[in-house]
């Protein structure tokens, strides 16, 4: 899902830019283009002034993003009694979940921030994109127990502890599981009847190996109209701006267990957050000789069009083990096919619209190499609330699973360093 760029945002920006085409067709004021002219650092006559005309900024990002809230891999509200181990002498105990998502760290993302625009006098416009490269985190765990709700009793097995080829009559009612009733009390079923599901046990769901993977992608694009205000008394400039913005956060969470009563279980839960926003912001700049300081803030009010997609595949081991020698010193391998289920694939999809507030803030220092070229470095970050993150949205109920729809609001905080250069900004 995450290896392809989401084109919704680019389509939105294309529409916005198409609306500005008549303006772009006009003759822009270019001014005296001398990109390698000496920087103007005189403080007389209230100089230096801000540049005018087209401008371009390119920044490399080194950012960190907050991880999702920790969630149990398994059903935290259901702990059924299981027989551990599933052969004579095993004890009954509540099932547990031995792994959660707290091992996912705040990952480091590299990325890029690009701005292109035009300003003349007190008015202008700017197109801006911020893209963080995809990050994938994975952990491979050994023997991992998972508790699953099972209201229909599918996660249960008939057993043959004595190895006679018949299901054992665990409740002593004369019915040997799926093999019938013992009418003459000779220890072997001879009359076909309905299966006796009281002759089943609930095995421990333990995977020999479990892999959990989280992949995250974030990017945003915006178009703003700029108003540059007159120079302040102490030499600083204020710019205010407003415009449209699109933000995209996509995450996919995959849990894959191998071995045990469920010989294979794969859960893929993907959350798409497509946010369309109205944005207001301001920036302040002041220059002292070749050094320039700029800071800005943005308030974003967005509608988040969420889409959650889930796909689950599973199969039982479909192998019947019996006790080869009950007097052996080592425990035997015991297990049978699960009741009523061999393999299946289930899926679920859900969509919701949520309101998302966001605040973004940044500051940077730049050093003028020439009149129009500067190198720059700074810090930038944002926080938003109301995004869906897939790790806590899985309903661990066998065999249909599903999406926990009430867990679709989490916050996201991302921040980091920026390094780059600008031309005529």
C-alpha positions in Angstrom: 0.0 0.0 0.0 2.7 2.4 1.0 5.1 2.0 -1.9 2.9 4.2 -4.2 2.4 7.9 -3.8 -1.1 9.0 -3.0 -2.2 11.1 -5.9 -5.2 12.7 -4.2 -3.2 15.6 -2.8 -1.3 16.2 -6.0 -4.7 16.4 -7.8 -5.9 18.9 -5.3 -2.8 21.1 -5.8 -3.1 20.8 -9.6 -6.6 22.3 -9.3 -5.4 25.1 -7.1 -2.5 25.9 -9.4 -4.7 25.8 -12.4 -6.8 28.5 -10.8 -3.7 30.7 -10.6 -2.8 30.2 -14.3 -4.3 33.6 -15.4 -2.1 35.3 -12.8 0.9 33.3 -13.9 0.2 34.4 -17.5 0.8 38.1 -16.6 4.3 39.6 -17.0 6.1 39.2 -13.7 8.5 41.7 -12.3 11.9 40.0 -12.4 14.0 42.9 -11.3 17.8 43.1 -11.5 18.8 39.5 -11.5 22.4 39.3 -10.1 22.5 36.1 -8.1 26.2 36.3 -7.5 26.4 40.0 -6.7 27.9 40.9 -3.4 25.5 40.7 -0.4 24.0 44.0 0.6 25.0 44.3 4.3 24.9 48.1 4.8 22.7 49.2 7.8 22.3 52.8 6.4 19.1 54.0 4.8 17.3 51.2 6.7 18.9 48.5 4.5 19.1 45.6 3.8 15.6 45.0 2.2 13.9 41.8 1.4 14.4 40.4 -2.1 11.6 40.5 -4.6 10.7 38.3 -7.6 10.8 34.5 -7.9 12.3 32.6 -5.1 13.2 28.9 -4.4 14.2 27.1 -1.2 15.4 23.5 -0.8 15.9 21.9 2.6 17.0 18.4 3.6 15.1 17.1 6.7 16.3 14.9 9.5 13.1 14.3 11.5 11.6 12.1 14.2 8.0 11.1 14.4 6.0 9.9 17.5 5.2 6.2 17.5 1.6 5.0 17.9 0.1 4.4 21.4 1.1 1.0 22.7 -1.4 -1.7 22.0 -1.5 -5.4 23.0 -1.1 -7.9 20.1 -4.1 -10.0 21.0 -7.3 -9.4 22.8 -6.7 -7.6 26.1 -10.2 -8.1 27.4 -10.6 -11.9 26.9 -8.5 -14.4 28.7 -10.1 -17.9 28.2 -9.1 -21.0 30.1 -6.6 -23.1 28.1 -5.0 -26.4 28.8 -1.3 -26.0 29.0 0.2 -28.2 27.7 -2.6 -30.0 25.8 -1.9 -33.5 27.0 -2.5 -35.5 30.3 -1.2 -33.5 33.2 -1.7 -30.1 31.6 -3.2 -27.4 33.8 -6.0 -25.0 33.1 -5.0 -21.4 33.2 -6.1 -18.1 31.6 -4.6 -17.3 28.2 -2.3 -14.3 28.0 -0.8 -11.9 25.5 3.0 -11.9 25.6 3.7 -9.1 23.1 2.6 -5.5 22.5 3.6 -2.6 20.2 5.7 -0.7 22.8 8.8 -1.8 21.0 8.1 0.5 18.1 10.3 3.5 18.6 10.0 7.2 17.5 11.6 6.5 14.1 14.0 8.8 12.2 12.8 10.0 8.9 14.9 11.8 6.3 13.0 14.0 3.8 12.9 17.2 1.9 11.1 20.5 2.0 10.7 22.5 -1.2 9.2 26.0 -1.6 8.7 28.0 -4.8 7.0 31.3 -5.1 6.9 34.9 -6.2 6.6 38.1 -4.3 6.5 41.7 -5.5 5.9 44.7 -3.2 3.5 43.6 -0.5 1.9 40.6 -2.2 2.9 37.2 -3.6 2.3 33.4 -3.5 4.2 30.2 -2.6 3.8 26.5 -3.3 5.3 24.3 -0.6 5.8 20.5 -0.2 7.2 18.5 2.7 7.9 14.8 2.2 9.2 12.4 4.8 10.6 9.2 3.4 8.9 5.9 4.3 10.1 4.1 7.5 9.6 0.4 8.2 10.0 -1.0 11.7 9.9 -4.8 12.4 10.5 -7.1 15.3 10.7 -10.9 15.2 9.8 -12.7 18.4 10.2 -16.3 19.3 7.5 -18.3 21.2 4.7 -15.8 21.4 1.3 -16.4 23.0 -1.8 -14.6 21.8 -5.3 -14.5 23.4 -8.2 -14.5 20.9 -11.8 -14.1 21.7 -13.7 -17.1 20.3 -17.4 -16.8 21.0 -18.3 -19.7 18.6 -15.7 -22.1 20.1 -13.8 -22.6 16.9 -10.4 -22.6 18.7 -10.8 -26.0 20.3 -9.6 -29.5 19.5 -10.6 -33.1 20.0 -7.7 -35.1 21.4 -6.6 -38.7 21.3 -4.4 -39.1 24.3 -4.3 -42.9 24.3 -3.5 -43.2 20.6 -6.4 -45.6 19.8 -7.5 -43.7 16.7 -10.7 -42.3 18.3 -11.4 -39.0 20.0 -11.2 -39.3 23.7 -14.4 -39.2 25.8 -13.3 -36.4 28.1 -16.6 -35.9 29.9 -17.4 -39.6 30.4 -20.8 -39.6 28.7 -20.0 -42.5 26.4 -19.7 -40.3 23.3 -16.2 -40.2 21.8 -16.0 -36.8 20.3 -16.7 -37.0 16.6 -16.6 -40.9 16.4 -19.9 -41.8 18.0 -21.4 -43.5 21.1 -20.1 -46.6 22.8 -23.3 -48.6 23.2 -21.7 -51.8 24.5 -19.3 -50.2 26.9 -16.2 -51.9 25.3 -14.3 -48.6 25.0 -14.8 -48.2 21.3 -17.6 -46.1 19.7 -20.0 -48.1 17.5 -23.1 -45.9 17.0 -22.9 -42.7 15.0 -24.3 -39.7 16.9 -23.9 -35.9 16.8 -20.3 -34.9 17.8 -19.9 -34.2 21.5 -18.1 -30.8 21.7 -17.7 -31.3 25.4 -14.9 -33.6 24.5 -12.8 -30.7 23.3 -10.1 -28.7 25.0 -8.9 -25.1 24.3 -5.3 -25.2 23.3 -2.8 -22.4 24.0 -2.3 -20.2 20.9 1.4 -20.0 20.8 3.3 -19.1 17.6 6.7 -20.5 17.1 7.6 -17.2 15.5 5.7 -13.9 15.3 6.7 -10.9 13.2 5.2 -7.4 13.7 5.9 -4.7 11.1 4.8 -1.0 11.0 5.4 1.1 7.9 4.8 4.9 8.0 4.5 7.5 5.2 3.8 11.2 5.6 3.8 14.1 3.1 2.0 17.4 2.7 1.5 20.0 -0.1 0.1 23.6 0.2 -0.6 26.8 -1.8 -0.6 30.1 0.0 -1.2 33.8 -0.7 1.4 36.0 1.0 1.1 39.6 2.3 4.3 41.3 3.2 3.8 44.1 5.7 5.9 47.3 6.0 9.2 47.2 7.8 8.8 47.5 11.6 10.5 50.1 13.6 13.3 47.8 14.8 14.1 46.4 11.4 12.0 43.2 11.2 9.5 42.2 8.5 6.2 40.5 9.1 4.5 38.3 6.4 1.1 36.8 6.8 -0.3 34.1 4.6 -3.3 31.8 4.1 -4.2 29.1 1.7 -5.2 25.4 1.1 -3.3 22.4 2.3 -3.4 18.7 1.9 -1.8 16.2 4.4 -1.4 12.5 4.0 -0.5 10.0 6.7 -0.6 6.3 5.7 0.4 3.5 8.0 0.3 -0.3 7.6 0.5 -2.7 10.5 1.2 -6.4 9.8 1.2 -9.2 12.3 2.3 -12.6 11.0 2.5 -15.7 13.2 3.8 -19.1 12.2 3.4 -22.5 14.0 1.1 -23.8 16.7 -2.6 -24.6 16.6 -3.0 -21.8 14.0 -0.1 -22.8 11.8 -0.3 -19.4 10.0 -2.1 -16.2 10.9 -1.5 -12.9 9.0 -3.3 -9.7 9.9 -2.8 -6.6 7.7 -4.4 -3.4 9.0 -3.9 -0.3 7.0 -5.0 3.3 7.9 -5.2 6.1 5.4 -5.5 9.7 6.6 -6.3 12.1 3.8 -6.6 15.6 5.3 -7.9 18.7 3.4 -7.2 21.9 5.2 -7.6 25.6 5.4 -4.4 27.2 6.7 -3.5 30.6 8.3 0.0 31.6 9.2 2.6 34.3 9.8 6.4 34.7 9.7 8.8 37.2 11.0 12.3 38.0 9.7 15.1 40.2 10.7 18.6 40.5 9.2 21.9 41.7 10.7 24.6 42.0 8.1 24.9 38.6 6.4 22.9 36.8 9.1 19.1 36.4 8.8 16.7 34.9 11.4 13.2 33.8 10.3 10.5 32.1 12.3 7.0 31.1 11.3 3.8 29.5 12.6 0.8 27.8 10.9 -2.6 27.0 12.2 -4.4 24.3 10.2 -8.0 23.3 10.3 -8.6 20.1 8.4 -11.2 17.5 7.6 -9.6 14.0 7.8 -11.1 11.5 5.4 -10.0 8.2 7.1 -10.1 4.8 5.4 -9.2 1.7 7.3 -8.7 -1.6 5.5 -8.1 -5.0 7.0 -7.3 -8.4 5.6 -6.8 -11.6 7.7 -5.7 -15.0 6.5 -5.3 -18.1 8.7 -5.2 -21.9 8.6 -4.9 -24.6 11.3 -2.2 -27.1 11.3 -4.5 -29.8 9.9 -2.3 -32.5 11.4 -3.4 -35.0 14.1 -0.8 -35.9 16.7 -1.2 -38.6 19.2 0.8 -39.8 22.2 3.4 -42.2 20.9 4.5 -43.3 24.4 2.9 -41.9 27.5 5.7 -43.2 29.7 8.3 -41.2 27.8 10.4 -38.8 29.8 9.8 -35.9 27.4 6.3 -34.5 26.8 4.8 -35.7 23.6 3.4 -33.5 20.8 -0.3 -33.4 21.0 -2.8 -31.5 18.9 -5.6 -31.9 16.4 -7.4 -29.9 13.7 -9.4 -27.0 15.0 -13.1 -27.6 15.3 -15.1 -26.3 12.2 -12.3 -24.2 10.7 -9.4 -25.2 8.4 -8.4 -22.0 6.6 -10.1 -18.8 5.5 -9.5 -15.2 4.5 -11.7 -12.4 5.9 -11.6 -8.6 5.3 -13.1 -5.4 6.6 -13.2 -1.8 5.4 -14.4 1.3 7.2 -14.4 5.0 6.5 -14.9 8.1 8.8 -14.5 11.9 8.6 -12.9 13.5 11.5 -11.9 17.1 12.4 -8.2 17.6 12.8 -6.5 20.7 14.3 -2.8 21.2 13.7 -0.1 23.6 14.7 3.3 23.9 12.9 6.2 26.0 14.0 9.7 26.5 12.8 12.7 28.8 12.9 16.0 29.0 10.9 19.2 31.0 10.5 20.6 31.8 7.1 23.9 33.2 6.0 24.1 35.3 2.8 26.8 34.1 0.4 25.7 36.5 -2.3 22.9 39.0 -2.7 20.5 36.2 -3.8 22.0 32.9 -2.5 22.0 31.9 1.2 22.7 28.7 3.1 20.3 27.9 6.0 19.7 25.6 9.0 17.0 25.4 11.6 14.3 23.4 13.4 10.7 22.7 12.5 7.9 20.6 13.9 4.2 20.1 14.0 1.6 18.4 16.2 -1.9 17.3 15.1 -4.7 15.4 16.7 -7.4 13.1 15.1 -5.5 10.7 12.9 -6.1 6.9 12.7 -3.2 4.7 13.5 -3.7 0.9 12.7 -1.9 -0.8 15.7 -4.8 -0.2 18.1 -7.6 -0.8 15.6 -7.6 -4.6 15.4 -10.5 -6.6 16.9 -8.8 -9.9 17.9 -11.9 -12.0 17.7 -11.7 -15.3 15.9 -12.6 -16.0 13.1 -13.9 -12.7 11.7 -11.6 -10.2 13.5 -12.6 -6.7 12.3 -11.8 -3.0 13.0 -12.1 -1.3 16.4 -13.8 1.8 15.1 -13.7 3.8 18.4 -9.9 3.8 18.3 -9.5 6.1 15.3 -8.2 9.3 17.0 -4.5 9.6 18.1 -2.1 12.5 18.1 1.0 12.8 15.9 4.1 14.8 16.7 7.0 15.2 14.3 10.0 17.5 14.5 13.6 17.7 13.4 16.4 19.7 11.8 16.5 21.3 8.4 19.6 22.0 6.3 19.5 23.7 2.8 19.8 26.9 0.8 17.6 29.5 -0.7 17.6 31.6 -3.9 16.3 35.1 -3.8 14.3 34.5 -0.5 
